[in-house]
Amino acid sequence: MFSGFLTIAPSCGVCGLTLAHEDAGDGPAVFVILIYGFLMAGLAAWVELSYEPPFWVHAVIFVPLILGGSALLLRPFKATLVALQYKHRVAGFENEPDGPAGR
């Protein structure tokens, strides 16, 4: 499905489904910010209230956690949004036929 880290391939290498017209837009980033950001903010608040570490400890722990976790979550969220677009036949998938596997 992907030809790069977040770049969608023009078509699926397995089933041949045309993916060139998909439009996930900023949806994956918004979901990652809202869901993962909420979890990380809660975790940072819990660490602060429980242990009261200096600021540099927060920076050492949470900067890599936030950047790495966000980067790792973008790809599955983008794939999920493209799959939902296909399932509900929107964003260019309106005329795609159902395959033998029932995609």
Steps between C-alpha positions, in 0.01 A plus 500: 500500500786738578785590267675713764460569869168684451475503120217289360595290197304561177351151528504204736779254428282203600153560358561785252252740662559853373603717794614808307180690582494437876472810715575445868609864527585613852272243662774265625694787658189634669412161650857444619514846657166460675534140619873457558543860614228451761671186630844662512368813674335280762817298547712815531258645757505175697882492500513864609249460779641169624875558480552876444809450279700794358406630158789329323368160610168576331688607187716185495203270554214662312660662193615165354180329616279760333699531177564128458150392598339755271715395206422132560125562527462714185537209259234269653259791541548598134446139389184483711360818347571377147333167584196685636484711184498182294243327723259794484577573132610864537796709379530338156414143597137533383550301180736231632360148457498250783775247445477121535612524862217744573749772591 
